[in-house]
Amino acid sequence: MKVEELLKLVEAVGASDFDEFVLEAQDVKLTLRRGRPGGSLVPQPEPAPVPAAPVPDQPVREPGLVEVTAPMVGTFYRAPAPGAEPFVQAGSRVKPGDTLCILEAMKLMNEIEAEIEGEVVDVVAENGQLVEFGQVLMTLRPCKP
């Protein structure tokens, strides 16, 4: 984008009623914000430091366990349909490609598959729970070769 084009955009936004204008094109990101008329900056006292929250005790995990984490934000389901048997539960043996659970994201059902051969130790997420990217869904104990 050329400088002349940017200047025309700045003038156009300045003549408009917009409070904020954002443009993203190719390798350019432009954000224009208009100050509020009549507003003045009032010095604010500096906030007191907030003490750090205590770190909750992490459960002691068995060494060598593999955590299966959510590859996306979505709703966690243990079974293919309401009332159906769960794909896996604690003690289930799995091999690569076996479906462990489903994450629903944007009305799409995404099957989460095992990447290793092993045994399900714990299913951490609750059925129907909204999970975040990277959140632990379950833990597996790899099979010894």
Beta strands, then each sheet from edge to edge (+ up, - down):
strand 1: 20-25
strand 2: 28-33
strand 3: 66-69
strand 4: 74-77
strand 5: 93-94
strand 6: 99-105
strand 7: 108-113
strand 8: 118-123
strand 9: 130-131
strand 10: 136-142
sheet 1: 1+ 2-
sheet 2: 3+ 10- 8+ 5-
sheet 3: 7+ 6- 4+ 9-
end
